[in-house]
């Protein structure tokens, strides 16, 4: 089953008609919307980025039969080559924040990856997307400092607060993972613009129709079991 994970970019979107369910996991409950596909809203129970229960959400996906995940997320651009409005499909990631694991009591070393096959399919579905690039995760909930962004810009293309954790846990659970990063702003200090959370929300709202079209296309193309 395909699952779509969404956050800020889906706040104002019309979503598929799915059935809400709460799945209990060893790490706590997680809210899913289930049908032919699964939908998971990462800020469920009004949790900010640093308090998201990633382990519960990933475990719920696995327990409900998900084998492929496409995560949509609002990101900040670290480079003027990726202005607001850009869609980027990362092929790698790194994290400045602690990444959770389900292997707290066993010795396991799982190879982290963005699934090449899924990313290739997404590039076909979203032909104007930038295919490839590095996503870096920070802890949140605060916006990064100018010094942090200047350092991160040397090693990554976009910055967000969720994808590295989601990708790692999906890999640990044997779930193929890819991400669609919606650039809603330049990161702090890339330009002279003053960045705020209200601005990020406004940009996400302005791009609602585009996001709805992308979600619909992903479900139509990837929703059937492969």
C-alpha positions in Angstrom: 0.0 0.0 0.0 1.1 3.5 -0.8 1.2 6.1 2.0 1.5 9.9 1.7 2.9 11.8 4.6 2.1 15.5 4.7 2.5 18.5 6.9 2.3 22.3 6.4 2.0 21.9 2.6 -1.3 20.0 3.2 -2.8 22.4 5.8 -5.3 23.9 3.3 -5.6 21.1 0.7 -8.7 19.1 -0.1 -7.7 15.6 0.8 -8.9 12.2 -0.4 -12.0 10.7 1.2 -10.5 8.2 3.6 -11.5 6.7 6.9 -9.8 8.0 10.1 -8.4 5.4 12.3 -6.0 5.3 15.3 -3.4 2.6 15.3 -1.8 1.6 18.6 1.9 0.9 18.4 4.7 0.0 20.9 5.6 3.7 20.8 2.1 5.2 21.3 -1.0 5.8 19.1 -0.8 7.2 15.6 -3.7 8.7 13.5 -4.0 7.5 9.9 -6.6 7.9 7.2 -7.0 4.7 5.3 -8.6 3.5 2.0 -6.9 2.4 -1.2 -4.0 4.5 0.1 -3.0 5.7 3.5 -2.6 9.4 4.5 -0.6 10.4 7.6 -0.5 14.0 8.8 2.7 14.5 10.7 1.6 17.3 12.9 -1.3 15.2 14.3 -2.4 15.9 17.9 -1.1 19.5 17.3 2.5 18.4 17.7 5.3 20.8 16.6 8.3 19.3 14.7 10.4 18.6 17.8 7.6 16.7 19.5 6.4 14.5 16.6 6.2 10.9 17.5 8.0 9.6 14.4 8.4 6.1 15.7 4.7 5.7 16.4 3.8 7.0 13.0 6.3 4.9 11.0 5.3 1.8 13.1 1.6 2.5 12.4 2.3 2.6 8.6 4.1 -0.7 8.8 1.3 -2.3 10.9 -1.3 -1.2 8.4 0.4 -2.7 5.4 2.3 0.3 3.9 5.3 -0.6 1.8 5.9 2.7 0.0 5.9 6.2 1.4 6.0 9.6 -0.4 6.5 12.4 2.1 5.5 15.9 1.1 7.0 18.8 3.1 7.5 22.5 3.1 11.2 23.4 3.0 13.4 26.4 3.0 15.9 26.9 0.1 19.6 27.1 0.9 20.4 28.3 -2.6 19.1 31.0 -4.9 19.1 28.4 -7.7 16.0 26.9 -5.9 13.7 29.9 -5.5 10.3 29.7 -3.7 7.9 27.7 -5.9 10.6 25.1 -6.7 9.8 21.4 -6.1 12.8 19.3 -5.3 13.1 15.5 -5.1 16.1 14.8 -2.8 18.3 11.9 -3.5 20.1 12.1 -0.2 19.7 13.6 3.3 21.6 14.5 6.4 20.5 15.6 9.9 21.7 18.2 12.4 19.2 16.8 14.8 19.0 13.4 16.6 17.3 10.9 14.4 15.0 8.3 16.1 15.4 4.6 15.7 13.3 1.5 16.5 16.5 -0.4 17.2 17.1 0.7 20.8 17.5 -2.8 22.2 19.2 -4.6 19.3 22.5 -4.1 17.4 21.3 -3.1 13.9 22.9 -0.9 11.2 20.4 -0.1 8.4 21.6 1.6 5.2 19.8 4.9 4.8 18.5 5.8 1.4 16.0 7.6 -0.7 14.5 5.0 -3.0 15.7 5.6 -6.5 12.7 3.8 -8.2 10.2 5.9 -6.3 12.1 9.1 -7.0 12.3 8.3 -10.7 8.5 7.8 -10.8 7.9 11.1 -9.0 10.1 12.9 -11.5 7.8 11.5 -14.2 4.7 12.6 -12.4 6.1 16.1 -11.6 8.2 16.9 -14.7 9.0 20.4 -13.5 10.6 19.2 -10.3 14.3 19.4 -9.7 15.4 15.7 -9.6 18.1 15.3 -7.0 19.7 17.3 -4.2 20.4 17.0 -0.5 17.8 17.6 2.3 19.1 18.6 5.7 17.1 18.3 8.8 17.2 20.6 11.8 15.5 20.0 15.2 13.0 22.9 15.2 10.8 24.4 16.2 12.8 27.6 15.9 14.0 28.9 12.6 17.8 28.4 12.0 20.3 31.2 12.6 22.1 32.9 9.7 25.3 31.2 10.7 23.7 27.8 10.7 22.2 28.4 7.2 25.5 29.6 5.9 27.2 26.4 7.1 24.4 24.2 5.8 24.4 25.8 2.4 27.8 24.3 1.8 26.6 20.8 2.0 22.8 20.8 1.2 20.1 22.3 -1.0 17.1 22.6 1.2 16.3 22.5 4.9 13.4 21.1 6.9 12.6 19.4 10.2 11.1 16.0 9.4 12.3 14.0 6.3 15.6 12.5 7.7 13.7 11.0 10.7 10.9 9.7 8.4 13.2 8.3 5.9 15.4 6.5 8.4 12.5 4.9 10.2 11.0 3.7 7.0 14.3 2.2 6.0 14.4 0.4 9.3 10.9 -1.0 8.7 11.6 -2.1 5.1 9.3 0.7 3.6 10.5 2.3 0.4 10.7 6.1 0.9 10.9 9.2 -1.3 10.2 12.9 -0.7 8.6 15.8 -2.5 10.0 19.0 -1.1 8.0 22.2 -1.7 10.2 25.3 -1.5 8.0 27.9 0.2 10.8 30.3 1.2 14.5 31.1 1.2 16.1 29.9 4.5 17.1 32.6 7.0 19.9 34.8 5.6 19.9 33.5 2.0 18.3 36.8 1.1 17.5 39.9 3.0 13.8 39.0 3.4 12.6 38.6 6.9 11.4 35.0 7.5 8.5 34.1 9.7 6.2 31.1 10.3 3.2 33.2 9.1 5.1 33.7 5.8 5.7 30.0 5.4 1.9 29.3 6.0 0.9 31.9 3.6 3.1 30.4 0.9 1.8 26.9 1.6 -1.8 28.3 1.3 -1.0 30.0 -2.0 0.3 26.8 -3.5 -2.7 24.7 -2.3 -4.1 23.9 -5.8 -0.7 22.8 -7.1 -0.2 20.6 -4.0 -3.7 19.0 -4.5 -2.9 18.3 -8.1 0.4 16.6 -7.2 -1.2 14.5 -4.5 -3.9 13.4 -6.9 -1.4 12.5 -9.5 0.8 10.5 -7.0 -2.3 8.6 -5.8 -3.5 7.9 -9.4 -0.1 6.8 -10.6 1.4 5.0 -7.6 -1.7 4.1 -5.6 -2.0 0.6 -7.1 0.2 -2.1 -5.7 3.3 -2.6 -7.7 
